[in-house]
Amino acid sequence: MKTLIIIPTYNESPNIEKLINTIYSTLTNKEFSILIVDDSSADGTYEIVQSLKSKYDTLLSIQRPEKLGLAGAYIDGFKYGLNHNFDAFIQMDADFSHSPEYLNTMIEYLDSYDVVIGSRNIKGGSAPDWSLLRHIISKGGSIYSKLILSCPINDLTGGFNGWKKEVLEKINLDNIISTGYVFQIEMKYKAYKNKFKIKEFPIVFPDRRQGNSKMSKAIFIEALINVIRLRLNS
């Protein structure tokens, strides 16, 4: 199964080279490519990626003209993969909060399921380095979304996910209404509504090793409002 691992970046120079090297050393026997979608980082992230292409012939990149947001980065990555005949797609962050050690498991599950979710909110999953407030925001957001949308997925807000191409084609990426982190909720909700086979498996989600989190209170409040919009439009 030809798999595209999509990693959005914005000022991830402390992490990106080590992450790429780790993924390639972890998935040596898999048919995969990595696509970095960079929002014109000012810290040299894109240049680091370019320098690694001589080492890895399946390392791909897109540079967007400015910081255009997480949802748009993933949608651009999905569309690139669909246009280049990839069969499956994995979303992951660039900061090591999504451990490459889980990639083999995710790809194996994609043989049997349409959507695979690395879940912090099922037995065996956790986010051990988080503050109480961050636990409340993340788990509260998933519970709130689960109730409003009547959707049984336990980790709706998480960003470590795998998708079969048929799911993306059915969802129709041009119809996605969300920006920011609620994009993760909308994608999973639409997959559920279209009766695709969904698998959650537990992951340990550490805090990012270096750099700064992109999460803010404004993003959280926006997500709460947009979940209601999503339910009303479904």
Secondary structure in CASP SS format (residue, H / E / C, confidence):
PFRMAT SS
TARGET T0000
AUTHOR 0000-0000-0000
METHOD secondary structure of the structure
MODEL  1
M C 1.00
K C 1.00
T E 1.00
L E 1.00
I E 1.00
I E 1.00
I E 1.00
P E 1.00
T E 1.00
Y C 1.00
N C 1.00
E C 1.00
S C 1.00
P C 1.00
N C 1.00
I H 1.00
E H 1.00
K H 1.00
L H 1.00
I H 1.00
N H 1.00
T H 1.00
I H 1.00
Y H 1.00
S H 1.00
T H 1.00
L C 1.00
T C 1.00
N C 1.00
K C 1.00
E C 1.00
F E 1.00
S E 1.00
I E 1.00
L E 1.00
I E 1.00
V E 1.00
D E 1.00
D C 1.00
S C 1.00
S C 1.00
A C 1.00
D C 1.00
G C 1.00
T H 1.00
Y H 1.00
E H 1.00
I H 1.00
V H 1.00
Q H 1.00
S H 1.00
L H 1.00
K C 1.00
S C 1.00
K C 1.00
Y C 1.00
D C 1.00
T C 1.00
L E 1.00
L E 1.00
S E 1.00
I E 1.00
Q E 1.00
R C 1.00
P C 1.00
E C 1.00
K C 1.00
L C 1.00
G C 1.00
L H 1.00
A H 1.00
G H 1.00
A H 1.00
Y H 1.00
I H 1.00
D H 1.00
G H 1.00
F H 1.00
K H 1.00
Y H 1.00
G H 1.00
L H 1.00
N H 1.00
H C 1.00
N C 1.00
F C 1.00
D C 1.00
A E 1.00
F E 1.00
I E 1.00
Q E 1.00
M C 1.00
D C 1.00
A C 1.00
D C 1.00
F C 1.00
S C 1.00
H C 1.00
S C 1.00
P H 1.00
E H 1.00
Y H 1.00
L H 1.00
N H 1.00
T H 1.00
M H 1.00
I H 1.00
E H 1.00
Y H 1.00
L C 1.00
D C 1.00
S C 1.00
Y C 1.00
D C 1.00
V E 1.00
V E 1.00
I E 1.00
G E 1.00
S E 1.00
R C 1.00
N C 1.00
I C 1.00
K C 1.00
G C 1.00
G C 1.00
S E 1.00
A C 1.00
P C 1.00
D C 1.00
W C 1.00
S C 1.00
L H 1.00
L H 1.00
R H 1.00
H H 1.00
I H 1.00
I H 1.00
S H 1.00
K H 1.00
G H 1.00
G H 1.00
S H 1.00
I H 1.00
Y H 1.00
S H 1.00
K H 1.00
L H 1.00
I H 1.00
L H 1.00
S C 1.00
C C 1.00
P C 1.00
I C 1.00
N C 1.00
D C 1.00
L C 1.00
T C 1.00
G C 1.00
G C 1.00
F C 1.00
N E 1.00
G E 1.00
W E 1.00
K E 1.00
K H 1.00
E H 1.00
V H 1.00
L H 1.00
E H 1.00
K H 1.00
I H 1.00
N C 1.00
L H 1.00
D H 1.00
N H 1.00
I C 1.00
I C 1.00
S C 1.00
T C 1.00
G C 1.00
Y C 1.00
V H 1.00
F H 1.00
Q H 1.00
I H 1.00
E H 1.00
M H 1.00
K H 1.00
Y H 1.00
K H 1.00
A H 1.00
Y H 1.00
K H 1.00
N C 1.00
K C 1.00
F C 1.00
K C 1.00
I E 1.00
K E 1.00
E E 1.00
F E 1.00
P E 1.00
I C 1.00
V E 1.00
F C 1.00
P C 1.00
D C 1.00
R C 1.00
R C 1.00
Q C 1.00
G C 1.00
N C 1.00
S C 1.00
K C 1.00
M C 1.00
S C 1.00
K H 1.00
A H 1.00
I H 1.00
F H 1.00
I H 1.00
E H 1.00
A H 1.00
L H 1.00
I H 1.00
N H 1.00
V H 1.00
I H 1.00
R H 1.00
L H 1.00
R H 1.00
L H 1.00
N C 1.00
S C 1.00
END
